[in-house]
Amino acid sequence: MIVYNQAFDINHTIFRMASLLNYYKDNSLEVERLRIWDFYLAFPREVSNIRFGIEKGDRDIKKLFPKKYNPYEVISNPNKLFGRMQPYQLIAIKTLASYGVINKDYFQLNRITKVDKKLLKEYLDDNSSFTERELNIIKIMTSYFNYMPLYGTQGLKSRTNLLEFKYDAQ
């Protein structure tokens, strides 16, 4: 039996990452942060499993993504799935670098820097293929989760529990 999953489609991964970069207003971000955002864009239901704080903004975001049980969307091990997505995500980043959309020195700096916003917009001529829920995830990831620190016990890595955070330099 052949089963398609957009998380393991390199072209869809390139499209998702380019869309996230297109909505992102700042010029640079961490590679790990972009990978986490891409995971939640590929699996929108998993946003409800992010550990939110007690601040009012956190509660408001959590209300946008209520837990609805759908047996076809259940992921038994998100960490393992996130690890399996890594090669596809890194190839997508390399491809965007080869197109000239992002800086090619991203591995040395561990940061992705947008180089050509015009080329990025040409590549993404139409975002109509996203559902309203996916567009909400793009907007929330590129705004709210951008201001959350990546490292530390209250950071994005810790709250999502997708990447190891205990040994990160604070």
Secondary structure as the mmCIF struct_conf table of DSSP 4:
data_model
#
loop_
_struct_conf.conf_type_id
_struct_conf.id
_struct_conf.beg_label_comp_id
_struct_conf.beg_label_asym_id
_struct_conf.beg_label_seq_id
_struct_conf.end_label_comp_id
_struct_conf.end_label_asym_id
_struct_conf.end_label_seq_id
HELX_RH_3T_P HELX_RH_3T_P1 GLN A 6 PHE A 8
HELX_RH_AL_P HELX_RH_AL_P1 ILE A 10 TYR A 23
BEND BEND1 ASP A 26 ASN A 27
STRN STRN1 SER A 28 GLU A 30
HELX_RH_AL_P HELX_RH_AL_P2 VAL A 31 ALA A 42
HELX_RH_3T_P HELX_RH_3T_P2 PRO A 44 ASN A 49
BEND BEND2 ILE A 50 ILE A 50
BEND BEND3 ILE A 54 GLU A 55
HELX_RH_AL_P HELX_RH_AL_P3 LYS A 56 LEU A 64
BEND BEND4 PHE A 65 PHE A 65
TURN_TY1_P TURN_TY1_P1 PRO A 71 TYR A 72
BEND BEND5 GLU A 73 GLU A 73
BEND BEND6 SER A 76 SER A 76
HELX_RH_AL_P HELX_RH_AL_P4 PRO A 78 TYR A 99
TURN_TY1_P TURN_TY1_P2 GLY A 100 GLY A 100
BEND BEND7 VAL A 101 VAL A 101
STRN STRN2 ILE A 102 ILE A 102
TURN_TY1_P TURN_TY1_P3 LYS A 104 ASP A 105
HELX_RH_AL_P HELX_RH_AL_P5 TYR A 106 LEU A 109
TURN_TY1_P TURN_TY1_P4 ASN A 110 ASN A 110
STRN STRN3 ARG A 111 THR A 113
STRN STRN4 LYS A 114 LYS A 114
HELX_RH_AL_P HELX_RH_AL_P6 LYS A 117 TYR A 123
TURN_TY1_P TURN_TY1_P5 LEU A 124 LEU A 124
TURN_TY1_P TURN_TY1_P6 SER A 128 SER A 129
BEND BEND8 PHE A 130 PHE A 130
HELX_RH_AL_P HELX_RH_AL_P7 GLU A 132 SER A 143
TURN_TY1_P TURN_TY1_P7 TYR A 144 ASN A 146
BEND BEND9 TYR A 147 MET A 148
BEND BEND10 LEU A 150 GLY A 152
TURN_TY1_P TURN_TY1_P8 THR A 153 GLN A 154
BEND BEND11 GLY A 155 GLY A 155
HELX_RH_AL_P HELX_RH_AL_P8 LEU A 156 THR A 160
TURN_TY1_P TURN_TY1_P9 ASN A 161 ASN A 161
BEND BEND12 LEU A 162 LEU A 163
TURN_TY1_P TURN_TY1_P10 LYS A 166 TYR A 167
BEND BEND13 ASP A 168 ASP A 168
#
